[in-house]
């Protein structure tokens, strides 16, 4: 795994020069994937396969529109049953120093839900409601259009009877610009 991450870092930073014809990007956030693998315990019938997908479109020099989708299906042991988390968001990013790469800041609004055995009511440990977040990060884009994007977000989310802060959450996206 360490070799994979080192190779990925080298590929994505080898020529961190923006190719001006690239206006779209698609990426996968590795943090939810890693969290799901760490939270899984197949011996006790607890399995999570988590995906954080992102699409970004350059809409003006130094500004992009972003859409995200989080899917966390899983199984929480035989007695609790099925687990499902769904989140979607839309927002804007500003790249103050360059176009579509380097440092960015942004924000988003969205919706999320958590269901245990298909139930989103609080008495069943579920919820459904709004999210809002602010994000800062750094996109390292190479000439081939591959990128590596570490980021930090502060998130307010529906997670029970009211909107509460999830707080600071890290992100580590890998993707391609086209």
C-alpha positions in Angstrom: 0.0 0.0 0.0 2.9 2.4 0.8 4.4 1.8 -2.6 1.1 2.5 -4.3 0.7 5.8 -2.5 4.3 6.9 -3.3 3.8 6.0 -7.0 0.5 7.9 -7.0 2.1 10.9 -5.4 5.0 10.9 -7.9 2.7 10.5 -10.9 0.4 13.3 -9.8 3.1 15.8 -8.9 5.6 15.0 -11.6 4.5 17.8 -13.9 2.1 19.9 -11.8 1.4 22.3 -14.7 -2.1 22.9 -15.7 -3.1 21.9 -19.2 -5.3 24.8 -20.3 -7.7 22.8 -22.3 -8.9 20.8 -19.3 -12.2 22.1 -17.9 -13.7 19.1 -16.1 -12.6 16.6 -13.5 -13.9 13.5 -11.8 -12.4 12.1 -8.6 -12.7 9.5 -5.9 -12.1 10.4 -2.3 -9.9 7.8 -0.7 -10.7 8.7 3.0 -14.3 7.2 3.0 -12.9 4.1 1.3 -10.2 3.7 3.9 -12.6 4.5 6.8 -15.0 1.8 5.5 -12.3 -0.8 5.2 -11.1 0.1 8.8 -14.6 -0.1 10.2 -15.4 -3.4 8.6 -15.0 -6.6 10.6 -16.0 -9.6 8.4 -15.6 -12.0 11.3 -18.5 -10.2 13.1 -20.5 -9.7 9.9 -19.8 -5.9 9.8 -18.9 -4.7 6.3 -18.8 -1.1 4.9 -17.9 -0.2 1.3 -17.8 3.6 1.1 -17.5 5.8 -1.9 -17.1 9.6 -2.2 -17.3 10.7 -5.8 -16.9 14.3 -7.1 -17.4 16.1 -10.4 -16.0 19.6 -11.0 -16.5 21.9 -14.0 -14.5 25.1 -14.6 -17.2 27.8 -15.1 -15.0 30.9 -15.3 -11.3 31.6 -14.9 -10.4 30.7 -11.3 -13.9 29.4 -10.4 -15.5 26.0 -10.7 -18.8 24.4 -9.8 -18.6 21.1 -7.8 -21.0 18.3 -7.3 -20.4 15.4 -4.9 -22.0 12.1 -4.0 -21.3 9.9 -1.0 -22.6 6.3 -0.8 -21.8 4.2 2.3 -23.7 0.9 2.0 -23.0 -1.7 4.7 -24.1 -4.4 7.1 -23.9 -3.8 10.8 -23.9 -7.3 12.2 -26.8 -9.8 11.9 -28.9 -8.3 14.7 -28.8 -4.7 13.4 -29.1 -5.4 9.7 -28.4 -3.1 6.8 -26.8 0.3 7.0 -27.0 3.0 4.3 -25.7 6.5 4.2 -26.3 8.8 1.2 -25.1 12.4 0.8 -25.1 14.8 -2.1 -23.8 18.3 -2.4 -23.2 21.2 -4.8 -20.9 24.1 -4.4 -18.4 26.5 -5.8 -14.6 26.7 -5.6 -12.2 29.5 -6.1 -8.6 29.0 -7.3 -7.0 32.3 -6.4 -3.5 31.6 -7.7 -4.2 29.6 -10.9 -6.8 28.1 -13.1 -8.2 24.7 -12.0 -5.1 23.7 -10.0 -3.1 24.7 -7.0 -4.7 26.2 -3.8 -8.5 26.4 -3.7 -11.2 27.5 -1.2 -14.9 26.7 -1.5 -18.2 25.9 0.0 -21.2 23.6 -0.6 -24.8 22.9 0.4 -26.3 19.5 0.4 -28.5 16.8 1.8 -27.7 13.6 3.6 -29.5 10.6 5.2 -28.7 7.6 7.3 -30.9 4.6 7.3 -30.7 1.5 9.4 -32.8 -1.3 7.9 -34.4 1.2 5.6 -35.6 3.5 8.5 -34.4 7.1 8.8 -36.3 7.9 12.0 -34.2 9.0 15.0 -35.5 6.2 17.3 -33.9 3.8 14.7 -30.6 5.7 14.7 -31.4 7.3 11.3 -31.7 10.8 10.1 -32.3 12.9 7.0 -31.5 16.6 6.5 -29.2 19.4 5.3 -25.5 19.8 5.2 -23.3 22.9 4.7 -19.5 22.9 4.4 -16.5 25.0 3.8 -13.4 23.5 2.2 -9.7 24.4 1.5 -7.2 22.2 -0.3 -4.6 22.0 -2.9 -5.0 20.3 -6.3 -1.8 18.9 -7.9 -2.5 18.4 -11.5 0.1 17.0 -13.9 0.4 17.4 -17.7 -1.5 14.2 -18.4 -4.5 15.5 -16.4 -4.1 13.2 -13.4 -4.4 14.9 -10.0 -3.9 14.4 -6.3 -6.0 16.6 -4.0 -5.6 16.8 -0.2 -8.2 19.0 1.5 -9.8 19.9 4.8 -13.5 20.7 5.3 -15.6 21.9 8.2 -19.1 20.3 8.0 -22.4 21.0 9.6 -24.7 18.1 9.1 -28.1 16.6 10.1 -27.0 13.7 12.4 -29.8 13.2 14.9 -32.6 15.5 16.1 -30.9 18.7 14.9 -28.1 19.9 12.8 -24.8 19.4 14.5 -21.2 19.9 13.6 -19.3 16.9 12.2 -16.3 19.2 12.5 -13.1 19.0 10.6 -13.0 16.2 8.0 -10.0 15.4 5.8 -10.2 14.5 2.2 -7.8 12.9 -0.2 -9.0 12.8 -3.7 -7.4 11.2 -6.8 -8.8 11.8 -10.2 -8.5 12.9 -13.8 -9.1 16.2 -15.5 -10.5 16.2 -19.0 
